[in-house]
Amino acid sequence: MKKVGLVMRKIQFAEAQGPRVFAERLQALCRDFGVEIVFLSPERHVSGHDWLPGYEHERGDLVNYDVILDQIHAHNIEHVIYTVSGFTFLKLFVEKSVLFPHSFPDPALTGYEMMKPFYSIVDKAIVQTQFLKRELGRNFGVTDVDVIPIGFNEELAKRHFDPSQVVENRVLWIGRDEENRRPDLVLEYARQNPETDVVMVFGGRRYEESMKKYDIPFNVTLKFALTQDEIFALMNSSKVYWSCSKFDTFAMPLTEALAMGKIVVKPEHPCYDHISSKHAFAGNEKNWFDLVNMALASPHRVSRENRAYGFENFSATVMKQGYEKFFDQWLR
């Protein structure tokens, strides 16, 4: 099998969130066409909780280049996918290296100014949406860009789909306790709508502590570090999926919500343009609460149109086809 290194931060491998789900799915899919994905991660000046003072974000990556290079050489790897822009300089050591960004230098994101210099030397990328492809070209002149979505688990989406289990007043939100994700908005919505069953899911156990700073309304249920099985079961039971983040590179839970036939309420930012189906409604802080309530009041228990759109565009099959084509060219 041909080896390809996947470089991610330690905390990305540690938490039950998008990056780790992507990594495990990519590894499983690629085995079928003869590519072994080897996980690589810095261990020095990082922790399983978060970055350490003085080593935040890309600065922490820069001081770990020797660690990553040692791992690359130990596995005799000649092709590398890196998910954080701090490792852009890998192309000086490994000719065949490609960026797959889990973040992007957008003003809505913390540390975006620190990312920008690294993006200025990117020459090849895989992104999850046409929006990101346009932005890489427009802002950084990167034209060698493939678009491949992070595909959801089709088996789970089929096994857990049961419209009879939908709780008519349940709204689901999945995110992190970060200002960009706006958990405060969700809590305020719950406070103003006490008849609604609001479920908030956080990817890491560390948020159990950070969420203690909020006054949690009685109609909010907090869940932490769920498995994919648990996510799909919970998604099935919800009528509405609501995302209120300022910016996303892909938003995996939104595509999973489509696949489960949820009525979707999302931000109107163009980074969410790929979430586009009959029962996907875009809004902002001024009208989100009303949009969520209108979605809850819909006569449709599930959206068959959203489910069909999700399977057509964001399934693991679509992801596998994309990477099989990509690796066929890149690994020659």
N, C-alpha and C positions, 0 to 999 in steps of 0.2 A: 504493500500500500504506500502511496505517496504521502509524506508527512507535511502538514501545514500548521504552523504555530499560530495560536490565538492569544494575543496579549491583552489582558484586562487587569484592572486593579484588584487587589486582594478583596476589598469590600464588595466588589461586583460579583465575585465568585461566592462570597459568603452569604449574601442575602437572597431571599426568595422573591426576586424582582426581575424586571425585563432582561437585563444583561445576562444573568445566569440562565434564565429560561432559554434565551437565544443561544447561548453557548452550548447547552446540553442538546437542544434541538438540532443545531448545526452539526454537532458531533455525530448524532444518531443518523441523520439524513445522509451525511457524506460517506459513511461506511458502506452504504449500498452501491456507491459508484467508485469505490477504491481509494478514498481519501481519508487519512487518519488526522483528525483535529487534535493537536496537542495543546493543553492548557498551560499558559505561561503567566507568571504573576510575580511582581516584586514582593520581597518579604522584609526589606530593611526600611526603617523610618515610616512604616505604615502599621495599622492595627486593624483588627476585625470590627472595631466600632466606627471609626471614621479617620480622616486624615489627622496627623499630629501637627501641633503648632510649628510653623516654619517650613512645613513640607506640604502645604495645601495644594491640591489640584496638580497642575502641570509641573510645579516646582518639585513636588515629590517624585514625579516620573523621571525628571532629569537626573536626580541623584541615584537612580536605580538602574541606569543603563548597563552597568557592568554585570549586575545580577541577571538581567534579561538576556544579555548576550551570552553569558555562561550557559544559561538554560538552552538557548537556541543552538549553540555549538554542541552541547551534550547530546542533543537529540538529532544532530546532523540535519538541521532544518534549513532549507533554502528559500522557503516561501512563508511570509508572515502576514497575518491580518492583525492590525492593532485598532483598538476601539477608543482610545483616548489620545487626543492630539499631542500630548506631551511626548509621545513616542514617535513623532514624525521623523526624528533624526535617525530612526532605524534604517531608513533607506540609504544612509551613508555606509552602513555595514552589511545590509541585506538588500541586494538589488531588487528582488521581487518582494516588495512590501506594499500593502494597500490599507488605506484607512476605512474603517467601518464605524462611523461616529455614533456613539450613544448620547452625545451632547453636541452642541453647535454654538458658535460665537454669536448668539442673538442677544440684544440688550435685555431681554426678559430673563436671562439666565445669570445666576451668580458666577462671577469669574470670567465673564465673556471677554473682557479686555485682555486677560491673561492668555486666552486661547488664540486670539487673532494672529499673533506672530507665527505660531506653529502652522496655522492653516495656510499662511502665505507661501509655505514651501511644500504643501501637499501636491502631488502630481497624479495620483490615481486613487479612486475611492469607489466604495460600494455604499449606496444609500438606500433608505427604505421607501422614499417617496419622490415623485417628480418635483415637488416643491423644493426639497433639499438639493436635487440635481441642478435646478435653476439657480438656487442661491449660491451654490459652489461656483458655478460659472460666472454669475453676475458679480459676486463679491471678491472672488479669489482667482478667477481665470482658470479654474480646473475644468477641463473638458472630457477627460478620460474617466467617465462616471457610469457605473452600472446601477440600475434600480432593481432591487430584490427585496420584497417584503419579508418581515418575520412572520412565518406561517403559524397559525394556531393548530392545536392538536385536534385533528378531525375526529379521531376515535372518541375523545372526551366530549366534543361538541355534539356528536350523534348520541352517545350513551346517556348524557344528562338532559337532553332536550325533552321536556315534558310540559306542555302548556297547562296541564291540569294542576301543576304544582306552583303556578305563579301566584304570588301574594299581591293582591291588587293595589295595595298602598305602599309597596316597598320600593325605595330608591337606593341604588347601589353606587358607591363612589370608591375608587381604588387609587391610592397615591402615596405620598410621603408627607411627613410633617415638615414641610418646607414652604416658605413664603410663595414661591412660584406655583405651588400646587393648590394653594388657597383652601386649606382645610377649615379655616375660620369662616369662610363663606358657607360651607356645608353645615357647620354647627349653627350659624345664624339662621339658615333656612329651616333647620329642624326646630329651632326655638320658635320661629314664627308659624310653623305648621305642625302643631303637636299631634295632629291626627295621622301624620305620615310616619311610616317605619323606615328609618334611615340607617343604612349599614355602611360603615367606613372600614376599608381594608388597607392595612399598611404592610409593606413588604418585609420590614425587618423588626426584630424583637426590640431594638433600641428605641423604637417609637413608643413602646409601652411606658417608658419613663418620660419622654418628652411631651406626650399628650396629657400628662398630669397637670400641666400648667393651664389647661383649659377647663372651663365650667362645662361639663358634658350634659346636654339635655337628656331627659329621661327616655326619650324616644330614639336615641342614637345607640347603636350597638357597635363597639369597636372590636376589630379582629386583626390579628397580627401573624405574619409569616405563614400564610396558608399554602397548602400544596396546590398544584394545578387541578387535581381532582376536586378539592374543596372549593376552589375558585369557580369552576364550571357548575358545580352543584348550587352554589350560592347565586351565581349569575342566572341560572335557570329560574330560581325562585323569585327573582326581582322583575318588576314590570318595566322600570326605567333605569337606564344607566346614564349617569351624569358625570361629565368631565368639565372642570372649570380651571384647568391649568392655563398659564400664560403662554406656554410654548412647549411643543414636544417634537422630537425627531421622528416619532412614529405613533406612539400611544397604543401599545399592544392590547390593553384592556378594551379599548374602543372597538378594535377589530374582532375581539372575542365576543363582545356584546352584540355586534352585528351578527356573528355566526350563531349566537343563541337566540336570535330573533327579538332582541330587546328594542324598545323604543329609546332612541339615543338623543341626549341633549349635550351639545358640545360647544366649544368656543368658536367664534366667527373668524379667528385668525386663519390666514391662508395655509398655515402648516397643517391644518386639519381638512384640507380640501379633498383628500382621498377618502375621508369618511363621508360618503355622499350617496344616500339612498332615500327611498320614499319616506321613511319614518326616522330620519336623522335631522335634527333641528338645531341650527346655530344661533347663539345669542351672546350676551355679555352680562356684566354685573347689573345693568339696569333692568333686564327682563328675564334673567335666568329663573328666578323663583316662580314667575308666572308660567314660563315655558315648561318647567318641571311639573307644575300642577296641571297644565293642559295635557301633558303627556300621560300623566297618571289617570286623567279623566277620559282618555281615548277609549273608544269601544273595542279596540283591538287588544286582545290579551297578549299576543305576540305579533311580530311583523315578519311574515313569510318573505316579503320583498327584501328586508334587511338581511335575513338569513341567507337567501340565495345570493345576494350581492357579496356578502362576506365569504361564502364558500368559493365563489368565482374568482375573487381577487386576492384573498389573504390566507388561503389554506396552506397547510404544510406541503401539499402537492405542488402548489405554485412556487413556494420557496425552494423546494427540491429541484424543480425544473430550472429555476433561475441559477442556482449554484452549480448544477451539473453543466450547464452551458458556459458559465463563467470559468469554472476550473478547466474545462476542456480547452479553452483558449489560453488561460494564464499559466497552466502547468506544462505547456509544451516546451 
